Amino acid sequence: MSATKRSIIWFRRDLRISDNPALLAAIEAADEIVPVFILDPTLIGTSGSKRLAYLGQSLRALDESLNNSLHVMVGNQAEVLKELMARYGTTSVHISAEFEPYGAARDLRVEEAGIPLIRTGSPYAVAPGRVVKPSDATPYKVYTPFYRGWCLHGWRKPATVPKTINAVKPKDADRNFPDWPMPDGVSITPAGEKAALERWKYFQKNGLDNYDETRNLAGIDGTSKLSAHLKWGEIHPRTLLLHLGESKAHDTFRKEIAWREFYADVLFHNPGTDQDYYAPRFAQMRYNEPGAHFDAWKTGHTGFPFVDAAMRQLVHEGWMHNRTRMVVASFLVKDLHLEWQLGADFFMEHLVDFDVASNAHGWQWTAGTGTDASPYYRVFNPIEQGKRFDADGDYIRKYVPELAHLSAAEIHEPWLYLDGYSKGYPERIVDHAVERLESLERLKEIKLDKPLDPRA
Ligand SMILES: Cc1cc2nc3c(=O)[nH]c(=O)nc-3n(C[C@H](O)[C@H](O)[C@H](O)COP(=O)(O)OP(=O)(O)OC[C@H]3O[C@@H](n4cnc5c(N)ncnc54)[C@H](O)[C@@H]3O)c2cc1C
């Protein structure tokens, strides 16, 4: 009788069983699979408690889908995989390809240690590096032409769901599920593939068809809230793209998915830009040192209601609305004159959906130091943004109880009203009009007086 053939599937940020080509490849290659997740001390060290708690739940959900066969291992990845390969007599390891700098370097290290990795699929509809300018095969630096190229390139249909999964039973010692508790008072989105598919269904029914109109309104449930699910690969973008038609709302949603892919592509071609300025000249700008203002920003006590609501949402939910991500980022860089990396690191600590490419380039775009057409001199007005995108003040009221007694007309400018500060809301730490001009002065010092030419 021939020996049972086994293959390892190493899960990382593809924590699902449907539409998972790497899992299908592992199943096809063997009689039994060995599903494994390896806890990475480096990533754990840079993830805040909310993201860890989410990951812990997601691993449990994946394990359930795999009939309790997930090996959750601790240790150096190459050593863990070598040990499993020897134990189960496998010769290779299946993965979904990584493109961001840390994951790609880790996979290379594992290969250099003598472990053959078989890459099938990636966390993207179109893998980074594939969409290039037809004229000279160089990467796109601007989003809109990238989007056109990305659509023309197209993507595969979702992969099938495996009919059966035969997996080896792990030993008790291989079931090192982390015990990462949810911090007190925190309320994050439920983790796992099932939750992702349910949320997608709910959004298709209740939000998608109006997405173009509602996506900017911070106080309503008008966006998909799939970012954490996408980050951990509990759902694949292909699954979302399959259901999109040609209406304006659907097209707008497709374009947002494409921003994620664009930024992954930009980081792939410019691997240092998770920390470095995409447009290097901005490194020479005069910035302030972080101090009391930075602390006020982090805790949501700047005295600007829309900014404070957003920062408190981040700390409370591990998520922030896209509109307010832009507003608080602009405020940090252009009102407080702090470097974008400080804010990006704080987001990294708190976001459950933290994605190195979308975060760094979302920050750089807003700071005006990155790709595309947001010039440095575009300064978001935190008061006008609030009036426009939270007109009735519900968003502020939800996260800033000190302002909950104010009407829609009052809540964006409590300093104009007698009882604006009666419940302990802090006064403004800066004057927006003054800081806007200061920001433009500093821009002049590095002699950039026109829209940013990336890499100029
Ligand atoms: C300063 C800043 C930091 C950000 N950091 C992150 C991050 O760490 N992780 C992250 O996933 N997104 C980040 N974004 C992008 C965006 O804010 C979030 O993806 C979005 O708010 C998630 O909510 P949603 O799933 O409801 O989005 P939806 O509006 O429903 O969009 C659907 C999906 O499209 C993608 N998407 C939407 N907008 C963007 C965008 N501007 N850039 C890239 N992808 C986008 C996301 O995967 C999102 O889940 C950042 C944006 C800014 C301005």
The ligand as an SDF file (V2000), in Angstrom:
LIG
                    3D

 53 58  0  0  0  0  0  0  0  0999 V2000
   -4.5260   58.0960    6.2520 C   0  0  0  0  0  0  0  0  0  0  0  0
   -5.1730   56.8490    5.7100 C   0  0  0  0  0  0  0  0  0  0  0  0
   -4.7980   55.5990    6.2040 C   0  0  0  0  0  0  0  0  0  0  0  0
   -5.4190   54.4390    5.7320 C   0  0  0  0  0  0  0  0  0  0  0  0
   -5.0150   53.2110    6.2210 N   0  0  0  0  0  0  0  0  0  0  0  0
   -5.5760   52.0720    5.7330 C   0  0  0  0  0  0  0  0  0  0  0  0
   -5.1640   50.7910    6.2130 C   0  0  0  0  0  0  0  0  0  0  0  0
   -4.2460   50.6530    7.0330 O   0  0  0  0  0  0  0  0  0  0  0  0
   -5.8240   49.6910    5.7460 N   0  0  0  0  0  0  0  0  0  0  0  0
   -6.8330   49.7960    4.8180 C   0  0  0  0  0  0  0  0  0  0  0  0
   -7.3790   48.7660    4.4170 O   0  0  0  0  0  0  0  0  0  0  0  0
   -7.2000   50.9770    4.3180 N   0  0  0  0  0  0  0  0  0  0  0  0
   -6.6230   52.1200    4.7590 C   0  0  0  0  0  0  0  0  0  0  0  0
   -7.0420   53.3370    4.2760 N   0  0  0  0  0  0  0  0  0  0  0  0
   -8.0270   53.3690    3.1840 C   0  0  0  0  0  0  0  0  0  0  0  0
   -9.4960   53.4640    3.6120 C   0  0  0  0  0  0  0  0  0  0  0  0
   -9.6650   54.4950    4.5530 O   0  0  0  0  0  0  0  0  0  0  0  0
  -10.0490   52.1650    4.1890 C   0  0  0  0  0  0  0  0  0  0  0  0
   -9.7490   51.0870    3.3290 O   0  0  0  0  0  0  0  0  0  0  0  0
  -11.5630   52.2320    4.3350 C   0  0  0  0  0  0  0  0  0  0  0  0
  -11.9300   53.2940    5.1700 O   0  0  0  0  0  0  0  0  0  0  0  0
  -12.0730   50.9170    4.9250 C   0  0  0  0  0  0  0  0  0  0  0  0
  -13.4410   50.9610    5.1570 O   0  0  0  0  0  0  0  0  0  0  0  0
  -14.4560   50.1140    4.2630 P   0  0  0  0  0  0  0  0  0  0  0  0
  -14.0160   48.7080    4.1880 O   0  0  0  0  0  0  0  0  0  0  0  0
  -15.8110   50.3760    4.7650 O   0  0  0  0  0  0  0  0  0  0  0  0
  -14.2260   50.7910    2.8550 O   0  0  0  0  0  0  0  0  0  0  0  0
  -15.1490   50.8220    1.5590 P   0  0  0  0  0  0  0  0  0  0  0  0
  -15.4190   52.2580    1.2810 O   0  0  0  0  0  0  0  0  0  0  0  0
  -16.2910   49.9260    1.6560 O   0  0  0  0  0  0  0  0  0  0  0  0
  -14.1640   50.3160    0.4170 O   0  0  0  0  0  0  0  0  0  0  0  0
  -14.0550   48.9330    0.0630 C   0  0  0  0  0  0  0  0  0  0  0  0
  -12.6220   48.5020    0.1470 C   0  0  0  0  0  0  0  0  0  0  0  0
  -11.8290   49.2270   -0.7940 O   0  0  0  0  0  0  0  0  0  0  0  0
  -10.5370   49.4620   -0.2550 C   0  0  0  0  0  0  0  0  0  0  0  0
  -10.3270   50.9030   -0.1190 N   0  0  0  0  0  0  0  0  0  0  0  0
  -11.2680   51.8530    0.0240 C   0  0  0  0  0  0  0  0  0  0  0  0
  -10.7120   53.0730    0.0550 N   0  0  0  0  0  0  0  0  0  0  0  0
   -9.3820   52.8810   -0.0580 C   0  0  0  0  0  0  0  0  0  0  0  0
   -8.2620   53.7580   -0.0830 C   0  0  0  0  0  0  0  0  0  0  0  0
   -8.3850   55.0890   -0.0210 N   0  0  0  0  0  0  0  0  0  0  0  0
   -7.0440   53.2220   -0.1710 N   0  0  0  0  0  0  0  0  0  0  0  0
   -6.8630   51.8780   -0.2610 C   0  0  0  0  0  0  0  0  0  0  0  0
   -7.8950   51.0100   -0.2480 N   0  0  0  0  0  0  0  0  0  0  0  0
   -9.1290   51.4990   -0.1570 C   0  0  0  0  0  0  0  0  0  0  0  0
  -10.5040   48.8090    1.1100 C   0  0  0  0  0  0  0  0  0  0  0  0
   -9.9570   47.5190    0.9860 O   0  0  0  0  0  0  0  0  0  0  0  0
  -11.9720   48.7610    1.4810 C   0  0  0  0  0  0  0  0  0  0  0  0
  -12.2780   47.7630    2.4210 O   0  0  0  0  0  0  0  0  0  0  0  0
   -6.4170   54.5300    4.7290 C   0  0  0  0  0  0  0  0  0  0  0  0
   -6.7910   55.7860    4.2480 C   0  0  0  0  0  0  0  0  0  0  0  0
   -6.1860   56.9330    4.7320 C   0  0  0  0  0  0  0  0  0  0  0  0
   -6.6160   58.2690    4.1950 C   0  0  0  0  0  0  0  0  0  0  0  0
  1  2  1  0
  2  3  1  0
  2 52  2  0
  3  4  2  0
  4  5  1  0
  4 50  1  0
  5  6  2  0
  6  7  1  0
  6 13  1  0
  7  8  2  0
  7  9  1  0
  9 10  1  0
 10 11  2  0
 10 12  1  0
 12 13  2  0
 13 14  1  0
 14 15  1  0
 14 50  1  0
 15 16  1  0
 16 17  1  0
 16 18  1  0
 18 19  1  0
 18 20  1  0
 20 21  1  0
 20 22  1  0
 22 23  1  0
 23 24  1  0
 24 25  2  0
 24 26  1  0
 24 27  1  0
 27 28  1  0
 28 29  2  0
 28 30  1  0
 28 31  1  0
 31 32  1  0
 32 33  1  0
 33 34  1  0
 33 48  1  0
 34 35  1  0
 35 36  1  0
 35 46  1  0
 36 37  1  0
 36 45  1  0
 37 38  2  0
 38 39  1  0
 39 40  1  0
 39 45  2  0
 40 41  1  0
 40 42  2  0
 42 43  1  0
 43 44  2  0
 44 45  1  0
 46 47  1  0
 46 48  1  0
 48 49  1  0
 50 51  2  0
 51 52  1  0
 52 53  1  0
M  END
$$$$
